[in-house]
Each structure stands twice: as structure tokens, then as C-alpha cells.
Amino acid sequence: MVLKTRLQLSTMMFLQYFIWGTWYVTLNTYLGESLGFTGTQIGLCYGTFAISAMISPFFVGLIADKYFATERVLGAMHLLGAVLLIVASRATTFQFFYPALLLYTLTYAPTMALTTSLSFHQMENPGKQFPGVRVLGTIGWIAANNVIGWLGYTSSVEQLYVGAAVSLMLGLYSFTLPHVAPKKENRTSIKELLGFDALSLFKTRSFATLMIASVLIFIPVSFYFGFTASFMSDIGIDFIPNKISLGQVSEILFMLILPFFLIRFGLKWVLFVGAGAWLLRFLLFANGDAEAGMWMIYAGIILHGICYDFFVVAGQIYVDKTAPDNLKSSAQGLITFATYGLGMFIGTWIAGRTVDMLTIDGSPDWVKIWYVPAALATLVLILFIFLFKEKKGSGEAMENV
């Protein structure tokens, strides 16, 4: 891969995740503090991304792969997304904001897969080259969080304007990216697009355990992404996006050292530590505050690198290692459906309902709220201890990760 292509793909990744970072962390504070949405309504709004993640393979498979060049579909999606973010910014009631955000996430969610497939198409060795490109996405997310915080847009509609502006920028930039022609001759069935052909992997107990655990762990994930900013705002913390972005900084670090832990300790215990980090995070949040306990809030945020890399990324690696070659794509689609799709959809609803049920006279009882995802993370830990069995020699199998 030549330097020009690497720079093009890196810029694409930076802008791709910058857009998501402009609103995903702080939307809850805007909806709750500025528009007066309930916890359930906020949870449903975050659930739009989960709905989109469940059906986005149709966009990727039926449109990009079959009919139009990938970079053109990517550009069109982001241009349309810019318009829809402006439409969402004009909505002040739930009945108008929710469908506008749903339409927007339907345009954004497929672009995550499009940027990945476009990148892979340009690489001779994706296993070695892709991480160096993808890390720019994490940096873009961090940059977006800090821009929103520095500009004071944490609780205002301007965060959507920033997202729309960058979406417009990436939409136009996408048409300059390397060309990836559609593969019209390769017909893919609906069964393959949805990942149903990978269901045979559920015959393996460990694979089934991982999928069930992935759905369950994304319920606590939904608490974190959906309400951490609101929690921090309520207890008097400022520059919230800037502080939350420390989690993505740690994600970069733990992404680099993940292969060592996989080889040294094996996949089961890496996954176990990842689930345990989610439990520890919520216990820290439940007992932290903006004064003497501020270190607990910081610690809970910085744990994000372990929470995400040691469970979500390690899970993706497990799927790639265990699925046969003809099912690798379908299996990855299945775990995406389980996590960002089904798990997050259920999680956003449960998180919203929990906040509403534990809010008294307009004040959420955050201590009790955070113990709910902590209990769910405990359930995942127990599930792994008793049901997940790692094959002997899997540590050696991870040496090529």
C-alpha cells in the first residue's frame, strides 16, 4: 500500500469516527437537559443505532457490493446523513426527533462497514496494515469529544451541527477515495447477508456462550454510552466529553498490548478480564463523586481500554479463528448483530427504563442505577466461568494475531 493510499484511508477513518464522536457521547445531556426527554425516551433514541446495526448489512451487501462503487455509496450516505442531522437538530419533541435520528443512523451505521471493506480492498496484508489505519478512527473520536467539550456544546444542539458539517466534508471527500467497483457477478443470498449461514457454529458450546455473553454485555455497554455524560453532569463535573475521551486513549494502549495477553494468558481469561472490567467500572461509578471520589470516575473511564479491547475485540478475534473460511464474513456479521444490534437494542431500552424507575422528583439515584449494569456484568462473568471452554493450544494459535 503506497503512502498516498494510506493517508487517504487514515483521513477517511479519522473523519468517519469524528462524526460519531460529535454526538454519541453527549446526546443524552442535550436530550435530557435541553429538550426534557425522559430516560426511556433517551434510551430509545440511542436504540436507533442498534436498529440500524441490525439491518445495515442490507445496505452494504445489496447496494455497495452489488450495484455501485463503494466510495460512491459511502459519499452518498454521508451527504444524506449531513442533511438528516440538520433535520434532527430542528426537532424538539420526541415524536419528531426519534424518526429523524433513526433515519440518520440508517445512513451512518452502514458506513462503518463500508470504510472497513474499502480499506481492506487496498491492503496487501490487512492483518498488519489495517490497525495502523483504524487507529485514526479512535483518534478522530477523541478529537471530536474534545472539540465538543472545548466549544461548550455538551448540552446544546450545536453538537449536531458539528456532526453535520463533518459529515458533509467526508461525503465530498469520499468521492476522491480509491475506486472499489461493485462485484455484480457474485450473487449473495439473503441468508448469507444476515449471517444465518453461520448459525451452524452455535453447535460449539463456547461459540454459543460467547454470542449470548456478547448480547448480555452490551446491556451494560448501553448504560455507559447512554448515560455516563448525564451522570457526570448531575454530580457537577465539567468538560465531560474531554474527560470521557480518556477512555479512547486507553483503548489505543490496550489494543497494542492485547496480542501479548492473548498469547500469555489465553482467550478465556482475556474475555473474563474484559467482562470483569465492566463490573469494576460500574462499581467505581456507583461509589465515585466529583470531589474526593473523582479518582473513581477517572478510573472507571480509563478502564474502557480493557472493557472494549479485552471483550469486544478479543471476541471478534475468537470468531475469526474458529469460523471456517467460508463462514468468516457471516460469523463476523453475526457477532455484530449480537453486540451493536440485538444487545444494544435491548440494552438501551433497559437502561432508559432503569433510569426512569430510579429517578425520584427529577433526580436520578445514580448509585442504584449503576448497580444494575454491575449485576449484569457479574452474570456474564459467571456464564464464562462455567460454560466457556477454550481449546488446548489456543494461546499458541493466537501468536499470529
N, C-alpha and C positions, 0 to 999 in steps of 0.2 A: 504494500500500500504506500503510495507516494505521499510526500509531505502535504501537498495541496489537498488531497482527499482527506487525510487525517484532520487537517484544520477545518475543512468543510463539515465533516461529521461531528467534530468536537463542538463547533459553534452551534450546529443543529441540536445536539444534546443539551448544551447549556441553555438555549432558548426554550427548548421543549419543557424542561423541568422548572425553569424560571417561571413560566406561565402558571404551572400548577402551584408553585410555592407562593404566588402572589395572593391567593385566596384560600387555599385549603386549610391552612393553619389558623387563620384569623376570621374566617367567615362566621364562625359561631358567635364571636363577640359582636360583629356587625348585626347579625340577625337578632341576637338576644337583647343587646343594649340599645341599638338604634331603631330596629323595627318591632321589638317587643314580642318576638316569636317565643313559643313555649319550648321546653326541652324536647318534647315529642316532635314538634314541627322542625326543630333544628336537626334532630336525628334523621327525620325523613328526608330533609334536604341533602344531608351527607349520604344518605342511601341512594341518591340518584347516580352517584359514581359507581356504586355496586351493581345497580341495574344495568348500567351501560357496560360494565366489565363483563357481565354475563352474556351479553348479546353482541359485543364488539367483534367476535370472530366472523360474523356475517359481513361486516364492513371490510375486514382485512381479506378474507377468503374470496368473497363473491365480487368485490369491486376492484381492490388493488391487484390481487393475484391474477384475476381472470380477464379484466376488461381495460384497465387504464394503468399507465405508468405509476409506480409507487410514489415518486416525488411529486407528481401532479395531484394525486389523491391527498397526499399529506398537505400540500399547499392549499387545496380547496377546503379541506377540513378546518384548517386554522383560520382561513379567511372567513368562513362561515361562523366559526367559533368566536371571532372578534365581534361580529355583529350580534350574536346571541348573548355575549357577555354584556354588551351595551343594553340590549333588551332587558336582561335580568336586572341591571342596575336601575332601570326605571320602575321596576315593580316594587311596591311597598307592602303588599299583602301576601299571605301565604298562598292563596289560590292562584295568584298570578306569578309569584316568584318561583314556586316549585316547578311548574311545567317549563318555565324559561330555563331554569338551571338543568332540568332533565334533558332538554333539547341540547343545551351546551355540552353536557358531559357525554352525550351520544356522539358528539363530534370530536371531543378530546380523547376519550378512552381508547378509540382505535389507533390514534396517532402514537401511542406508546409502543404498540406492536409494529407499526409502520416504520418508526425510526430504528427499531432494533433490526428488522428484516432488511431495511435499506443499508444499514451498517454492515451486517453480515455479508451482503452481496458484494461489498467492495473489499473484503478481507481475505487474504490467503490463509491465515490461521486465526480464526475468531477467538479461540480459547486464550491466546496470548495477546491479541491486539484489541479485542473488544473492551476489556476492563479499563484500559487507558483512555478509551473514548467515552465510555459510560460514566466514568467518574466525573466528567464535566457536567453531567446531569445533576449529580449531588451538589456540586459547587454552585450550579445555577439555582438550585432550591435554596441553598444557604444565602446566596446573594439576594434572592427575592425576599426572603424573610427579613433580612437586614434593611433592605430598601423600604419595605412597608413599615417597619418599626421606626426607622430614622425619619421618615416623612410624616409619622403620626397618623397613619391610615388604619391602625389596628381595629378600630370600631367604626370606620366610615366606609361609604360606598366607593370612595376613590380607589380602594384595592382592586375593585372590579375593572375600573378604568385602566389601571396599570396593566392588568392581565390582558385586557382587550388590545391595548397598544402593542404589547409584545407579541400577542397572537397575530396581529396584523403584520408585524415585522417578520415573524417566522413564516407566515403564509406566503409572503412575497419572496423571501429568501429560499424557500423550498424549491421554487422553480429553477434555481441555479444549481441545485444539488446533482450529483451523478445520476445518470439515467438508469432506471431499472424497468425494463419492458415487461408487460404482462405475459404470463405463460398460458396462453389460451388453449394450448394443446393438452395441458394437464388438467383434466377434469377431476374435481374433488367432490365427493358426496357430502350431503348434509350431515350424515353420521360422522364423517371424518372432521368436518368443520367444528362440530360441537364437542369433539373429543370422545364420543360414545364408543369408538372402537378401542379405546384404552381401558374400558371398564373391565376387561378380562384381567387386568393387573390387580383388581381387588381380590382375586383368589389368593394372593400373597398377604398374609396377616399383617406384616409390617407396613406394606403399602397402604392397606385399608386403614391401619391405625394412623399413619401419617396424614392421610386425607381427612379423616374425622377430626384429628387434632388440629389440622390446619383451619378447618371451619370453626372449631371452638376457640382457637387462639385469636382469631380475627374479631371475636366479640370484644375482648379486652382492647385490641388494637383500635376498635371503633370508639371506645371510651377515650383513649389517648388523643386521637386525631380530632375527635368531635368536640371535646370539652376541656382540654388542658388550658387553652387560651382563656376560656371563660373562668375557669378555676383560678388561674393566676391573676386575672383582672379583679375577681371578687375579693381576693386576700390582699390586694394592694400592691401588686408587682407591676412595674412599668417596663417599657421596651420589650414587650412579650415576644414578638417574632424573633428578635435578635437573640434572646436567651434560648428559645426553643431550637433555633438553628444549631446550637451546640450539639444537639443530638445527631445531626447530619455530619458534623465534623468528626464525631466519634465513629460514625458509620464508615467513613473513609479509612480510618485507622484499623478497625476490626475487619474490614473487607480484605485488607492486605495481609493480616495475620491469620485469617480463617483457615487457609490451607494447612498451616502448621498444626493447628488444633485438630483438624480432621485426621491428619496422619498420626499425630501423637496420641490422641485420646479416642478416636473412633467417632462415627457419626451419631450413635445413640446418645452419647454423653454430651456431644456438642448441642444436639437438639434439646436435651434435658436442661443444659445450662441456659439455652435461649429461652425456654419456657419459664425457667426459674427467674430469669432476669425480669420478665414481665411481672411476676408475682412480687419481687423485691421493689420494682418501680412503683407499684400502686401502694405498697405498704409505706414507702417513703413519702409519697404524695399525701397519704392519709394522715401522716404524723408531722409533716412539714408546715412551715409558715413563712411569712415574709420577713421575719426578724431572726431570732436565734436558730430557727429551724430552716432557714433559707438554704443551707448546705444540702438538706434532704431533697429540696426541689431541684437544685442543680444536679445532684447525683442521679435522681430519677430521670432527668432529661438526658444526661450523658450516657446512661445505660442503653440508650437507643441503638448504639452500635452493636451491642451484644443481642438485644431483643430482636433486631431485624436480621442481622447477618447470620447469627447462630441458629436462627429458626427458619426464617423465610428463605434466605439464600441457600442455607445448608439443605433445606427441603428440596429446593429446585435441583441442587446437585445430586441428591439421592435419586430423584426421579430420572434424571438424565443417565445415571449409572445403572439403574435397574431396568429401565424400559428397553425393549429390543429396538433396533434401528428403525424398523417400520412403524414404531409407535411413539418415538421420542417427541415428535411435534404434538401429537394428540395428547400424550401424557402431560406435557407442559401446559397445554391448553386446559386440561382437566384440573391441574393444581391452581392455575389462575382463576378458574371458575370457582374452585373451593374457597380460595382466600379472598381476593379482591371482589369476587362476585357474591356467592352464597353467604360466606362467612361475614363479610362486611355488611351485606344487606340485613341479615339477622341482627348483627351487632349494632348497627346504627339505630334500629328500632328499639332494641333492648336498652341501649344507652340513653336514648331520649326518654323512654318511659321511666327508667330508673331515676333520672334527674327530676322529672315531674313529680314522681311519687315521694321523693325525699326532699322536696322543696316546700318550706313552710313560710307563709307570709312573704313570699317572694325571695326568700333566702335559701339557697341550696345547702343541704347538710353534706359538705364535701367529704367529711371523714367517713360517713356511712356510704356515700356514693362510691368512693374509691375501694372500699372493701368488697364491693360486688365483683368488679373485674379481677380483684385479687383472688377471690374464691374460684372464679372460672379458670384462672391460670393454675391454681392448685389442682383442679380437676384434670387439666392437661398433663401435669406432672405425674399424677397417679396413673393416668392412662398409659403413659410412656413406660413407666417402671414395670408394669405388669404385662403389657401387650406387645411392645416393640422389641423385636429380636433382630440383632444385627448379625449378618453372616460373618463367619470367621474369615479373617484376612481382609476385611473391608478397609481397614486402615491402610494396608498396602495398596489397595485399589484406588485410594484417594491421592496417591502420590503424584498422579498426573493431572490433578485438578489445577 
